[in-house]
């Protein structure tokens, strides 16, 4: 019997099988809130578009980004609800009662080509809390220098 155990795995016990229905990924550590009195904000370049997101080709040439840019000073603990409210201050389309805002990060891949990755959606005037409202830039793995592309539907 010892010979059989040695052949099947060197005598080491096998790990227990994963529990069914349990999330296999370890929970992400909750990001610490930023002390906004002591921490310098970052500049977030936000590009809005009604009807859909900009394409990655719109960002292909440095200095020729889309024209509809809003610059926001914020912190990495800013959530999508905060950003929605800031976009509503500058975009008439985002103030519509039934407006839906879709957020995407725009960043270069390892070859220098831009990627547009959708990260969440909010409603302009939610009648109840939306699942993505409380997601922060840090939770979504935002890196300083990324752009934020906001599609308004």
N, C-alpha and C positions, 0 to 999 in steps of 0.2 A: 504494500500500500504506500509506503514512503517513496518507493521508486516511481509509482504512478504520479504522486503529487509533485515530485521533482521534475518529471518530464512536462507536466502541464503548466508549470509556472514557477519552478524553482522553489516550491514549498511556501511561497508567499501567498497569503490569503487574498482573494479577489476583493475589490472594493464593493460595497453594497450597491445594488441597483438604484438608480434615481427614483425618487418618489413620483408617482403619477400625478399629473396636474399641477406640479410645483414648478415655478419659474426656474430654469436651469442657470440663468445668469445671476451672479451675486448682485445685491442691490447696490446702486451707485451711491457713493457718499454724498450726502446733501451738502451743497455748496454753502459756505459761510456767507452771511450777509456782509456787504461792504460798508464800512463806516464812511458814509458819503460826506461827512464833515472833514475827514482827514485824508481821503483818497482822491487823487486827481481823476476827473472823468476822462473817458476816451472819446475820440471823435468817430462817430458812426456815420458813414456815407450811405444814405437811404435813397433808392431809386424806385419811384412809384410808376405804375402803369395800370390803366383801366382796361379790363377785359382779359388779362393774362400776364404772365411773367415775361420779362425780357429774355431773349435767347442768349446763349453763351457767346454767340458771334457779336452781339451788341457790346460786349466787354472785351473783345479780342485785342483792340488797339488801345494801349495806355494813353490817357489824355483825351480819348474820343469815346468816353463812356456816355450812356444816355443823358439827354439834357435835363430830364425831370428829376433833378437831384435835390435832396434836402439833407442838410448836415445837422446832426443831433449830437449834443454832448450828453453822454450817459455813462453808466457803470455796467459791469458784467453781470450784476445781480438784477438788472432791469428785466421785467417779464414782458411777455407779448401783449398783455393788457395795457401796460404803461406805454409801450411803443405804438399800440393802436391809437391811444388817446393823443399822442404827439403827432401822428400822421393825420389824424382828423383835424388838427389845428391848421394844417397847410393844404389839405386836399378836400375840395368840395365834394368829390365823388365818394370819399370815405365817410362823409357825414350823413349819407342817405340812411334812412332807418333800417333798410334791409341789406345794407352793404356787408359783404364778406371780404375779409382781408386774408390773403395767403402770404406767408413769409417764406423767403428762401435766402440761404447764404450763397454768396458768389465768391469763389476763391480759386487760386490757381492750383492745378494738380502738379505732380512731380515733373511733368514736361513743360510746365508754364502755360498750358491751355486752361482756360477758365471752366469751372464746373458750377452749375446752378443746382443747389440741393434744397428741396422744400423741407421746411422744419416745423411748420404749424399753421393753424388757421384760427382766426377770431371773428367775431361778429362786431359790427360797429356799435350797436346798441343791444347787448345781450339781455334777454329777459330772465336768463339764468346763467350760472357760471358755466363756461365752456371748458373742456378738458385741457386745451392748450393755453388758456389765459395765464396760468401761473408758471409756465415754463420760462426759465430765465435764459439769457444769452449763454451763461456759463453751463447750465444744464444741457444746452444744445450744442456744446463744444465750439462756441464762437471763439475765433482768435482775432486779436487786434490786427487790423488791416483788411479783414474780410469786408465785403460790401453786404448790404441788406437789400434784397429786391422784394418789393411789396406789390402783389397783384391785387387789384380792387375789382370785385365782381358785383 
